[in-house]
Amino acid sequence: EREFLAECFSTGAQNAEFALSLRLKIADSLGIPAEKLAPSDRFDKELKPPRGWEHDDGVNVLLLDLQAAIDRKGLAIDIKKVQSVRDYVNTWAKV
């Protein structure tokens, strides 16, 4: 947890509890232990869904949820720049 938080805070996450809750959300959506997630894990590499599940996986659900929140707030945030766990946490911090 300490390493995860240190890396997220160095790039903008503002609240430890918030960052850890997002890590749990990602882990639940992907069906992996939260302790296995690193801020540098990329959605299209380390967390890539198995072949054949690209359109029905936890990554898409996470990103669609984030996009909906961005749209509701009318923010100009490019979801395509959310490539890693760190990006996901820091983007949610802006929303």
GUNU-834945 format. One record per residue: x, y, z of N, C-alpha, C in turn; residue number from 1. Coordinates in nm, 3 decimals, decimal comma. Layout:
N
+---------+---------+---------+---------+---------+---------+---------+---------+---------+-----+
:    n_c1 :    n_c2 :    n_c3 :   ca_c1 :   ca_c2 :   ca_c3 :    c_c1 :    c_c2 :    c_c3 : num :
+---------+---------+---------+---------+---------+---------+---------+---------+---------+-----+
:       X :       Y :       Z :       X :       Y :       Z :       X :       Y :       Z : NUM :
...
+---------+---------+---------+---------+---------+---------+---------+---------+---------+-----+
//
This chain:
95
+---------+---------+---------+---------+---------+---------+---------+---------+---------+-----+
:    n_c1 :    n_c2 :    n_c3 :   ca_c1 :   ca_c2 :   ca_c3 :    c_c1 :    c_c2 :    c_c3 : num :
+---------+---------+---------+---------+---------+---------+---------+---------+---------+-----+
:   0,082 :  -0,121 :   0,000 :   0,000 :   0,000 :   0,000 :   0,085 :   0,126 :   0,000 :   1 :
:   0,190 :   0,124 :   0,080 :   0,274 :   0,243 :   0,092 :   0,336 :   0,283 :  -0,042 :   2 :
:   0,388 :   0,182 :  -0,115 :   0,449 :   0,210 :  -0,245 :   0,344 :   0,260 :  -0,345 :   3 :
:   0,227 :   0,196 :  -0,342 :   0,118 :   0,236 :  -0,431 :   0,082 :   0,383 :  -0,408 :   4 :
:   0,064 :   0,418 :  -0,283 :   0,026 :   0,555 :  -0,249 :   0,137 :   0,655 :  -0,283 :   5 :
:   0,261 :   0,618 :  -0,256 :   0,372 :   0,709 :  -0,286 :   0,377 :   0,740 :  -0,435 :   6 :
:   0,357 :   0,638 :  -0,517 :   0,361 :   0,660 :  -0,661 :   0,241 :   0,741 :  -0,709 :   7 :
:   0,124 :   0,714 :  -0,655 :   0,005 :   0,790 :  -0,696 :   0,015 :   0,935 :  -0,650 :   8 :
:   0,060 :   0,957 :  -0,527 :   0,070 :   1,093 :  -0,476 :   0,173 :   1,173 :  -0,552 :   9 :
:   0,278 :   1,110 :  -0,599 :   0,381 :   1,184 :  -0,672 :   0,328 :   1,235 :  -0,805 :  10 :
:   0,214 :   1,181 :  -0,849 :   0,159 :   1,227 :  -0,977 :   0,023 :   1,292 :  -0,963 :  11 :
:  -0,019 :   1,325 :  -0,841 :  -0,138 :   1,406 :  -0,828 :  -0,255 :   1,353 :  -0,746 :  12 :
:  -0,260 :   1,225 :  -0,710 :  -0,373 :   1,177 :  -0,629 :  -0,369 :   1,250 :  -0,495 :  13 :
:  -0,484 :   1,293 :  -0,447 :  -0,486 :   1,383 :  -0,333 :  -0,523 :   1,318 :  -0,200 :  14 :
:  -0,581 :   1,203 :  -0,201 :  -0,631 :   1,145 :  -0,078 :  -0,602 :   0,996 :  -0,076 :  15 :
:  -0,535 :   0,950 :   0,029 :  -0,495 :   0,809 :   0,038 :  -0,616 :   0,716 :   0,035 :  16 :
:  -0,718 :   0,747 :   0,111 :  -0,837 :   0,663 :   0,116 :  -0,904 :   0,655 :  -0,021 :  17 :
:  -0,910 :   0,766 :  -0,090 :  -0,968 :   0,771 :  -0,224 :  -0,888 :   0,685 :  -0,321 :  18 :
:  -0,756 :   0,701 :  -0,320 :  -0,669 :   0,623 :  -0,410 :  -0,682 :   0,473 :  -0,382 :  19 :
:  -0,686 :   0,436 :  -0,256 :  -0,698 :   0,294 :  -0,223 :  -0,836 :   0,239 :  -0,260 :  20 :
:  -0,940 :   0,322 :  -0,248 :  -1,073 :   0,275 :  -0,288 :  -1,079 :   0,252 :  -0,439 :  21 :
:  -1,011 :   0,336 :  -0,516 :  -1,007 :   0,315 :  -0,660 :  -0,926 :   0,191 :  -0,696 :  22 :
:  -0,819 :   0,165 :  -0,621 :  -0,742 :   0,043 :  -0,645 :  -0,831 :  -0,079 :  -0,621 :  23 :
:  -0,912 :  -0,076 :  -0,517 :  -1,005 :  -0,187 :  -0,490 :  -1,109 :  -0,200 :  -0,601 :  24 :
:  -1,157 :  -0,087 :  -0,651 :  -1,255 :  -0,088 :  -0,760 :  -1,195 :  -0,153 :  -0,884 :  25 :
:  -1,072 :  -0,117 :  -0,917 :  -1,004 :  -0,176 :  -1,033 :  -0,986 :  -0,325 :  -1,012 :  26 :
:  -0,938 :  -0,363 :  -0,894 :  -0,914 :  -0,505 :  -0,864 :  -1,043 :  -0,585 :  -0,874 :  27 :
:  -1,151 :  -0,533 :  -0,818 :  -1,281 :  -0,602 :  -0,825 :  -1,328 :  -0,617 :  -0,970 :  28 :
:  -1,314 :  -0,511 :  -1,046 :  -1,358 :  -0,515 :  -1,186 :  -1,277 :  -0,614 :  -1,270 :  29 :
:  -1,150 :  -0,628 :  -1,237 :  -1,063 :  -0,716 :  -1,315 :  -1,050 :  -0,856 :  -1,255 :  30 :
:  -1,101 :  -0,872 :  -1,133 :  -1,095 :  -1,004 :  -1,069 :  -0,955 :  -1,043 :  -1,027 :  31 :
:  -0,877 :  -0,946 :  -0,981 :  -0,742 :  -0,974 :  -0,933 :  -0,723 :  -0,912 :  -0,795 :  32 :
:  -0,629 :  -0,962 :  -0,716 :  -0,605 :  -0,904 :  -0,584 :  -0,552 :  -0,761 :  -0,595 :  33 :
:  -0,603 :  -0,672 :  -0,511 :  -0,561 :  -0,532 :  -0,514 :  -0,410 :  -0,518 :  -0,491 :  34 :
:  -0,353 :  -0,606 :  -0,410 :  -0,211 :  -0,598 :  -0,380 :  -0,124 :  -0,621 :  -0,504 :  35 :
:  -0,180 :  -0,685 :  -0,605 :  -0,106 :  -0,713 :  -0,728 :  -0,100 :  -0,592 :  -0,822 :  36 :
:  -0,185 :  -0,493 :  -0,799 :  -0,190 :  -0,375 :  -0,886 :  -0,079 :  -0,277 :  -0,851 :  37 :
:  -0,011 :  -0,231 :  -0,954 :   0,090 :  -0,126 :  -0,938 :   0,042 :  -0,003 :  -1,015 :  38 :
:   0,076 :   0,115 :  -0,968 :   0,035 :   0,236 :  -1,040 :   0,080 :   0,237 :  -1,186 :  39 :
:   0,190 :   0,173 :  -1,214 :   0,242 :   0,172 :  -1,352 :   0,177 :   0,066 :  -1,441 :  40 :
:   0,093 :  -0,022 :  -1,386 :   0,026 :  -0,124 :  -1,467 :  -0,060 :  -0,055 :  -1,572 :  41 :
:  -0,041 :  -0,096 :  -1,697 :  -0,115 :  -0,037 :  -1,809 :  -0,233 :  -0,125 :  -1,847 :  42 :
:  -0,344 :  -0,061 :  -1,881 :  -0,465 :  -0,133 :  -1,916 :  -0,451 :  -0,214 :  -2,044 :  43 :
:  -0,365 :  -0,168 :  -2,135 :  -0,350 :  -0,239 :  -2,263 :  -0,229 :  -0,334 :  -2,265 :  44 :
:  -0,159 :  -0,346 :  -2,155 :  -0,043 :  -0,436 :  -2,148 :  -0,060 :  -0,533 :  -2,031 :  45 :
:  -0,019 :  -0,491 :  -1,912 :  -0,022 :  -0,579 :  -1,795 :  -0,164 :  -0,621 :  -1,756 :  46 :
:  -0,262 :  -0,535 :  -1,779 :  -0,400 :  -0,563 :  -1,738 :  -0,491 :  -0,594 :  -1,857 :  47 :
:  -0,430 :  -0,622 :  -1,969 :  -0,504 :  -0,650 :  -2,092 :  -0,593 :  -0,773 :  -2,074 :  48 :
:  -0,718 :  -0,765 :  -2,119 :  -0,807 :  -0,881 :  -2,107 :  -0,762 :  -0,993 :  -2,202 :  49 :
:  -0,802 :  -1,115 :  -2,170 :  -0,768 :  -1,227 :  -2,259 :  -0,828 :  -1,206 :  -2,398 :  50 :
:  -0,762 :  -1,260 :  -2,496 :  -0,810 :  -1,248 :  -2,634 :  -0,953 :  -1,302 :  -2,643 :  51 :
:  -1,037 :  -1,226 :  -2,711 :  -1,177 :  -1,264 :  -2,724 :  -1,268 :  -1,195 :  -2,624 :  52 :
:  -1,211 :  -1,135 :  -2,519 :  -1,289 :  -1,068 :  -2,415 :  -1,266 :  -0,917 :  -2,416 :  53 :
:  -1,208 :  -0,864 :  -2,523 :  -1,171 :  -0,724 :  -2,528 :  -1,287 :  -0,628 :  -2,509 :  54 :
:  -1,406 :  -0,666 :  -2,551 :  -1,521 :  -0,573 :  -2,544 :  -1,615 :  -0,603 :  -2,427 :  55 :
:  -1,584 :  -0,705 :  -2,352 :  -1,669 :  -0,743 :  -2,240 :  -1,581 :  -0,771 :  -2,118 :  56 :
:  -1,505 :  -0,669 :  -2,081 :  -1,411 :  -0,689 :  -1,972 :  -1,417 :  -0,575 :  -1,872 :  57 :
:  -1,352 :  -0,593 :  -1,760 :  -1,353 :  -0,493 :  -1,654 :  -1,289 :  -0,361 :  -1,692 :  58 :
:  -1,188 :  -0,365 :  -1,778 :  -1,122 :  -0,241 :  -1,818 :  -1,220 :  -0,148 :  -1,887 :  59 :
:  -1,296 :  -0,202 :  -1,981 :  -1,395 :  -0,118 :  -2,051 :  -1,500 :  -0,064 :  -1,956 :  60 :
:  -1,543 :  -0,146 :  -1,862 :  -1,642 :  -0,101 :  -1,764 :  -1,587 :   0,016 :  -1,682 :  61 :
:  -1,462 :   0,002 :  -1,637 :  -1,398 :   0,109 :  -1,559 :  -1,390 :   0,239 :  -1,639 :  62 :
:  -1,345 :   0,227 :  -1,763 :  -1,327 :   0,347 :  -1,845 :  -1,460 :   0,410 :  -1,886 :  63 :
:  -1,561 :   0,328 :  -1,909 :  -1,694 :   0,383 :  -1,941 :  -1,752 :   0,457 :  -1,821 :  64 :
:  -1,731 :   0,404 :  -1,702 :  -1,777 :   0,468 :  -1,580 :  -1,707 :   0,603 :  -1,561 :  65 :
:  -1,577 :   0,605 :  -1,584 :  -1,502 :   0,729 :  -1,573 :  -1,548 :   0,830 :  -1,678 :  66 :
:  -1,568 :   0,785 :  -1,801 :  -1,614 :   0,874 :  -1,908 :  -1,750 :   0,934 :  -1,874 :  67 :
:  -1,839 :   0,853 :  -1,818 :  -1,971 :   0,903 :  -1,780 :  -1,960 :   1,013 :  -1,674 :  68 :
:  -1,871 :   0,995 :  -1,577 :  -1,852 :   1,097 :  -1,474 :  -1,794 :   1,225 :  -1,533 :  69 :
:  -1,701 :   1,211 :  -1,625 :  -1,642 :   1,327 :  -1,693 :  -1,750 :   1,402 :  -1,770 :  70 :
:  -1,833 :   1,328 :  -1,843 :  -1,940 :   1,390 :  -1,921 :  -2,042 :   1,460 :  -1,832 :  71 :
:  -2,080 :   1,396 :  -1,720 :  -2,176 :   1,457 :  -1,628 :  -2,127 :   1,591 :  -1,576 :  72 :
:  -1,998 :   1,601 :  -1,553 :  -1,941 :   1,725 :  -1,500 :  -1,904 :   1,824 :  -1,610 :  73 :
:  -1,915 :   1,781 :  -1,735 :  -1,883 :   1,869 :  -1,846 :  -1,735 :   1,904 :  -1,855 :  74 :
:  -1,651 :   1,812 :  -1,813 :  -1,507 :   1,838 :  -1,814 :  -1,444 :   1,804 :  -1,948 :  75 :
:  -1,336 :   1,870 :  -1,979 :  -1,263 :   1,844 :  -2,103 :  -1,141 :   1,758 :  -2,071 :  76 :
:  -1,166 :   1,631 :  -2,046 :  -1,059 :   1,535 :  -2,015 :  -1,063 :   1,427 :  -2,122 :  77 :
:  -0,949 :   1,401 :  -2,182 :  -0,939 :   1,300 :  -2,287 :  -0,918 :   1,162 :  -2,224 :  78 :
:  -1,020 :   1,079 :  -2,228 :  -1,016 :   0,946 :  -2,168 :  -0,909 :   0,858 :  -2,233 :  79 :
:  -0,872 :   0,889 :  -2,356 :  -0,770 :   0,809 :  -2,425 :  -0,633 :   0,822 :  -2,359 :  80 :
:  -0,615 :   0,925 :  -2,278 :  -0,488 :   0,943 :  -2,207 :  -0,482 :   0,860 :  -2,078 :  81 :
:  -0,590 :   0,795 :  -2,043 :  -0,592 :   0,710 :  -1,924 :  -0,539 :   0,572 :  -1,966 :  82 :
:  -0,410 :   0,554 :  -1,947 :  -0,343 :   0,432 :  -1,993 :  -0,305 :   0,337 :  -1,880 :  83 :
:  -0,296 :   0,388 :  -1,758 :  -0,245 :   0,308 :  -1,647 :  -0,332 :   0,325 :  -1,522 :  84 :
:  -0,303 :   0,245 :  -1,422 :  -0,371 :   0,257 :  -1,294 :  -0,347 :   0,398 :  -1,238 :  85 :
:  -0,225 :   0,447 :  -1,246 :  -0,192 :   0,582 :  -1,199 :  -0,276 :   0,687 :  -1,271 :  86 :
:  -0,286 :   0,675 :  -1,403 :  -0,367 :   0,770 :  -1,480 :  -0,512 :   0,766 :  -1,436 :  87 :
:  -0,563 :   0,646 :  -1,413 :  -0,703 :   0,628 :  -1,371 :  -0,728 :   0,699 :  -1,238 :  88 :
:  -0,640 :   0,675 :  -1,140 :  -0,655 :   0,737 :  -1,008 :  -0,647 :   0,888 :  -1,018 :  89 :
:  -0,549 :   0,937 :  -1,092 :  -0,530 :   1,083 :  -1,102 :  -0,642 :   1,151 :  -1,183 :  90 :
:  -0,697 :   1,080 :  -1,281 :  -0,809 :   1,138 :  -1,356 :  -0,933 :   1,145 :  -1,268 :  91 :
:  -0,961 :   1,039 :  -1,191 :  -1,074 :   1,044 :  -1,099 :  -1,056 :   1,159 :  -0,998 :  92 :
:  -0,933 :   1,185 :  -0,957 :  -0,908 :   1,294 :  -0,862 :  -0,949 :   1,429 :  -0,920 :  93 :
:  -0,947 :   1,442 :  -1,052 :  -0,987 :   1,566 :  -1,119 :  -1,138 :   1,576 :  -1,137 :  94 :
:  -1,205 :   1,462 :  -1,132 :  -1,349 :   1,457 :  -1,152 :  -1,415 :   1,474 :  -1,017 :  95 :
+---------+---------+---------+---------+---------+---------+---------+---------+---------+-----+
//
